[in-house]
Amino acid sequence: MSPRVFVSLTLFCIAGSAADGGAYFAFSNFVMQGLHRLPVDAAVTAMQQLDITAENPWFALALFGTGLASLVLATQVIRKQRSRAAMLTAVVLYLLSLAVTFACNVPLNNTLANADAHAANAAQTWASFYNAWILWNHIRTIMALASTVFFAIALARYEQGEAA
């Protein structure tokens, strides 16, 4: 892989992991808090709509494009058999953030998508969703943002000619 491609892919991963981590941070920091202050039926309905709008090409590019680019970088680093701890740490953290997304947050979103916002048990449904979802969101936020830092460290070391 040429240095230009390596740097470009790493910059893409920095931007993608930062975008994902920033979106997760926004949800943890104020979006979910704001929804939690609404009446339950409004909170459930709003979250259902947010989930629908999250399924868009730009967010998919940030998630899957970054995941794919990070795998390409990991393959390159492993193939070269160099000690590139920062890059491998970044890749593992980012892929773990994706794993949490698809193993935890998405199933919770799918359950809420099928919930009736006006049902008698809506308050219980929302409370259960909120508590689990916010916990997993905090975890993926930390992993995605930490991966951003490690991608940047790897790039800095690469630019300095060190093993990233």
SULNORTA-V614987 format. One line per field, one symbol per residue. psi: psi as a letter, one per 20 degrees, with the letter a starting at -180 (. if undefined). Layout:
# SULNORTA-V614987
psi: ???
This chain:
# SULNORTA-V614987
psi: pqhggggghggghggghggghgggggghhhghgghhirqghhgggghghghgihnrhghgggfhgggghhhggggggghilqomggghgggggghhhgggghhfgghgghghhiqoijqhjhggggggggggghghggghgggghhhgghgggggghghijrp.
